[in-house]
Amino acid sequence: MFGARERVTVNASPEYCTSHPSRGQQALEVLRDLPSTILMLGGLLLLNRLLRGAARDGVYTAQTASRLWGLGWWLLAGSLVTAVAQAIAKAELLATFVEEDMADALGNVWDIPYFSLFTALGLFTFARIVRAGVVMREDVEATI
């Protein structure tokens, strides 16, 4: 139908639209987008707090390390919660558009947030490096 060559597979994903969405469908649409917005805004606030604190107190302080650790946890836990919430909202919204027997056959709506997970792990690693730097700085200050 799509004119694909030999040994080529064509995948198609249907896109469902409605001209008069119900209140429930509108709420599910908001729930599909809201968690990622909250994750982003919260992450930006924590990053701002981290950068201001590091500029004021210095990079190699216990507060900077704990703020890095907190930002990492926000990103790790928040991205997983966001992915689950969005997957549930997408699945429920899709179920309102299709017949009951088709809802399970249309596939998985879960996307694992690999980039956010690896970034959070990088923040944890960097927080450990900063903590080690704090100890070294304290040792140098004690010897001087």
N, C-alpha and C positions, 0 to 999 in steps of 0.2 A: 504494500500500500504506500510506503514511503520511499520506495525505490532504492533500498539499501543493497549494497554489493554482497557477494558471497562472504560468509563467515563474519558478517556484521549484524549486530543485534540492535534493534531500535527499541528504546524505552520511551514510554509516554506517561506523563502524569496529568491526570485531569485537574482542571481548575474549576472550582465551583463558585458561582456568584449568584446573589439573589437581589432582586430589585427592591424588595420590601423586607428587610431583616427584622426579625422579632427583637424584643428587648433582651431576651436570653442570648440570642446570637450576637447582638451588639456588646453585651457584657463579656461574652467569651472572646470576642475580637479584642476588647480592651485588655483582658487577662492574658492574651497572647503576646501583647506588646509591652505591657506595664512592667513585668519583672525585669526585663533587660534594661529598661530605663532606670529603674530603682537601683539595680546593680551598678550601672555606669555612674549615676549621680553620687551614690554612696562611695564608690571607688575614687571618684574625683575629689570628694571632700576629704577622704582619708589621705589621699596623695598630697593634697594641699597642706593638710596638717603636718604630714611627714616632712615636706620640703621646707615649710616655715620653721618647724622645730629644728631641723638640721641646719638651716641658715643661722638661726639664733644661737643654738647651743653647740653646734658642731656635729660632724658626721659620726665620729667615734664616741658616742654616748649611749648609755643604756636605754635612754628614752627613744633614740633613733632606732636602735635595734628592736625594741618592743613595738614601735610603730610600723616598722617593716614587717614584723611578724604578724601584727594585726591586719595589715593590708593584705598579706598573703592569705590569711584565714578568710578574710572577707571575700577575696577573689575565689578561693577554693570552694568554700561552702556556698557562697552566693551563686557561683556559676552552676553548681550542681542543682541547687534549689530552683534556680531560674530555668534550667533545662527541663527539669521535671514539671514545673508549673506550666511552661509553654507547651510541653508535649501533651499534658492533660487537656489544656485549653484547646489545642489543635484537634485532638482526637474527639473531644466533645462537640466542637464546632462542626467537624466533618460529619459526625453522626447525625447532626440536625439537617444536613444537606442530602444525605443518601438514604436509601431504603435500609431497613434494619439488617437484612441479610448481607448487604454489601459493606457495611461499616468495618467489619473485621478483615475483609479481603483486600482493602485498599492499601495496606502496608503500614509500616512503622513510621511514626512521626517524631521519634526520639533522635536527637542529635547530641552526641557527646561533645562537650566543649573542650577539645584537646588543647587549643591555644591557651585558654584561661587556666587550665590545670597545670600545664607546663610553666606558664608565667608565675603561678602561685608557688610552684616548687622552686623556681629560680629566686623568688623573693625570700623563701625560707632559707635557702642557701646563702643568699646575700646577708640576711639577718644574722646567721651564724658567723659569717666572716666579720661583720661589724662587731658582734659580741667579742670575738677573739681580738679584734683591734682595740676594744675598750680595755680588755685585760692587759694587753701589751702597753697601752698608753698609761694605765695606772702603774704598771711596773716601772716604766721609764720615769714617770713623775716621782715615784718613791725613791728611785736611785739618785735623782738629781736633787 
